Amino acid sequence: MSRYDLIMMALQNLWARKSRTAFNIFGIVISCSMLLLVFAGTRGARDGLMNLFSESDFARSFAITPGRDRSSISESGVRPMQDLGQGIAEGRKNRISEKLNKDWENQNLPVTSMTLDKLDEVRNLPDIVSVLPNQSLRAMLFIGDQKVSSRASAFSAESSNLGDRVVVGNEPQSHSSRGKIWIDEYRAWRLGYKTDEELANLIGTKVTLRFDVGPAKLSPTLKRFAGIFGVKGASETELIAETFRKLFSDLDRTSLSTIEKESIRRAASRLGLDKVLDKSESSLEPGSHITREFEVAGIVKQLESSASMLFQMTRAIRSNDLLIDWRDYHAIEKATYSNRKYYYSVGAVKSPAELRQAVAAVEQAGFETRSALEILDKADTELGKVRLIVAAIALVILLIAAVGIMNTMIIAVMERTPEFGIMKAIGSKDSDIRWLMLIEAAFTGVLGALTSVGLAWLLDSVISRFARPYIETRIRQEFDFQIFVYSVGDILIVVAIAIFVCMLASLIPSRRAAKLDPVEAMK
């Protein structure tokens, strides 16, 4: 018999036995629908996460903190190899070894200083468009006849979505943002500029910023303490410095153990507090300051609580009253805080796709980094686990359905014994009967898989209707992406699995049908 004849006979047999065909298809539909929803759901979750990531202001950003200078390993000696003992699980051994290496680096390698010059070196690495210290400068803002204390921080037009926050005025452009300033709308309101018309009139106004000149080698941590305690003058700063000196000088009188005292001294050294012990490094010149003139280019709103905040660093990026171009900011910093060291900076790349390579390059330069890649990698791993678990459950259901199909087809062989006997009597080969059963099973799998696509689409509509509000509540913004994302590849995989399982289930019944004796079958 020709393959065409076998295909037509298979279709006629399935149609003639509609109830049994529907019963076989039912199990296939349930399991294939689950498989398809698992594939589409995990892809939708990953795509949604990536879309949120790409939309985020932090999608191209990563935190930079001082690390250890690994280039000096040869000078510090070679880290010793340690025998971790026998019988330790491989995973635990790797974690312990990593911790030992970290401890050795902390004890033997110098800290990589994060200065403006070092940040310039990082900025020149491939794919990196900006590196901004997460610091701000205290400034006195003079606008009209008003004078108000404010804080100014840096931004980069290449890396910041500051343009999305502009409510009045112009978006920043890299080639024209120098000498310009963007003022927070709350600060503008406090200055008396409340209506849109008043804010529009503020654009183009010349303002003056006065920055106090700090000590050349005063610890940033000490300055931070001074800000917390409300220190404004040189004498008060010196008083705090004297407090720290007294703290360290009296440390040996305490009842702390030697190890505890050394731990405090090492911690103070890492923070830079040890620099205040030298009085000559913590003196200020009262009244010393510099002034810079800027043109108001725009009014900006605060960062909103949105999906972008999902990927914010462990320490929040500062959002201050005044924003100036990073080149102006660096020039002012060099004039006011020479030799200043930073403990936290933010780098940015051209596109999210380049983030991983840029992070690796910065770490190779001796700094430590944190980025949303950690969140994405963890989420991707967890989604993969969920995908495997639910897919395994769906496959178990599919195998159970296959057992049911096999039982049904065995019964069908018994019922169709005379039919097979007649076919063999008129010249059909054993292979023809086997192929007939396999083709019927394949069509059952195709019908079940295609029906499962329709059911999955229906369930998609129902689930999305209830899941979308929940997601939007959790991320506190509209979620405009598909919850279930289907692909032709997934559908083809599901169809192939359904056909394979059905044909596998028909192997035993088809062999039994092919071995029937035509004489006995026709009795």
Beta strands, then each sheet from edge to edge (+ up, - down):
strand 1: 61-66
strand 2: 128-133
strand 3: 137-143
strand 4: 146-155
strand 5: 166-169
strand 6: 180-184
strand 7: 206-212
strand 8: 289-300
strand 9: 322-325
strand 10: 345-349
strand 11: 367-371
sheet 1: 2+ 10- 1+ 11-
sheet 2: 5+ 8- 6- 9+ 4+ 3- 7+
end
